[in-house]
């Protein structure tokens, strides 16, 4: 009977890993979309306003840095430990 109990536990752990992987993939996709939109917006603004490269890259780094500070930190610890 002890073998019967380990199979559901193993399935639960596997589902938990899939769920964690899907959550990580979703967060990564959202980060890529937000940063990509920021780059696109800055590119269009800098081309229309004739900004220097220093201004463009300064605003790019500032925007990405602010985004990193505002968003939730990544948690690399395993949840089932």
C-alpha distance (Angstrom), angle and dihedral (degrees) to the residues before:
residue distance angle dihedral
X1 . . .
X2 3.79 . .
X3 3.82 87.8 .
X4 3.81 89.1 58.2
X5 3.81 91.9 58.1
X6 3.81 96.1 48.5
X7 3.81 94.4 57.3
X8 3.85 95.4 62.3
X9 3.81 90.3 43.7
X10 3.79 90.5 52.6
X11 3.82 91.1 48.2
X12 3.81 90.2 49.9
X13 3.80 90.8 51.7
X14 3.79 91.1 48.3
X15 3.81 91.5 49.6
X16 3.79 89.4 48.5
X17 3.80 90.6 53.1
X18 3.81 91.9 48.8
X19 3.80 90.1 48.4
X20 3.81 91.2 49.6
X21 3.81 90.6 48.4
X22 3.80 91.8 49.7
X23 3.81 91.1 48.4
X24 3.81 91.1 50.1
X25 3.81 91.8 47.8
X26 3.80 90.7 49.3
X27 3.79 93.1 50.2
X28 3.79 91.4 47.0
X29 3.81 91.2 50.3
X30 3.81 91.3 48.8
X31 3.82 90.7 49.5
X32 3.80 91.2 50.1
X33 3.81 92.0 49.7
X34 3.82 93.9 48.5
X35 3.82 94.6 46.5
X36 3.81 91.2 43.3
X37 3.81 91.1 52.9
X38 3.82 89.9 48.3
X39 3.82 90.7 52.0
X40 3.81 91.2 47.6
X41 3.80 92.8 48.8
X42 3.80 92.9 48.0
X43 3.80 91.7 46.3
X44 3.79 92.4 52.7
X45 3.80 92.3 45.3
X46 3.79 94.1 47.0
X47 3.80 92.8 48.6
X48 3.79 92.8 49.2
X49 3.83 94.9 43.5
X50 3.83 95.9 38.6
X51 3.82 94.9 -125.9
X52 3.79 121.7 -179.8
X53 3.79 121.0 -108.6
X54 3.80 90.6 -109.3
X55 3.80 90.9 57.3
X56 3.79 92.2 46.5
X57 3.80 95.6 49.3
X58 3.79 92.5 40.8
X59 3.80 91.6 55.3
X60 3.80 90.7 42.4
X61 3.81 92.6 54.9
X62 3.79 92.1 41.8
X63 3.80 92.2 52.0
X64 3.80 94.7 46.4
X65 3.80 90.7 45.6
X66 3.81 91.4 52.1
X67 3.80 90.4 47.9
X68 3.80 90.8 52.6
X69 3.80 91.6 49.9
X70 3.81 93.6 48.3
X71 3.80 99.5 45.9
X72 3.78 124.3 77.3
X73 3.80 114.9 -89.2
X74 3.77 120.5 -107.9
X75 3.80 114.9 -102.0
X76 3.79 110.9 -148.3
X77 3.81 95.8 176.3
X78 3.77 116.8 108.3
X79 3.80 111.6 -109.2
X80 3.80 96.3 -143.1
X81 3.83 96.0 55.7
